[in-house]
Amino acid sequence: MQGLGPFAVLSSLPASAEIIVTTDAGSEHRYLLESGQNFQKEQVPLDQVFYRDGAPRLVLITCDGQFDENLRTYSDNVIAIAIANPI
């Protein structure tokens, strides 16, 4: 697969954007974007991104930054964190 993927717009979503996740069974889970940040891959604060305490949330991660042809990878990650929308 080539071209832009579904997360290509992740870094440009406005604050409080609604993100809807639809399950295979058709159930919708709604979230509101709380934060979005770019990090160099080696500086991603994993302990702040992945934890099990607190309210339910959605963490979306995609690649960004410069593409290294030799390594076939991007230099950065975009991390968006969304909280459950109680609608």
Secondary structure, 3 states (H helix, E strand, C coil): CCCCCCCCCHHHCCCCCEEEEECCCCCEEEEEEEEEEEEEHHHCCHHHHCCCCCCCEEEEEEEEEEEECCCCEEEEEEEEEEEECCC
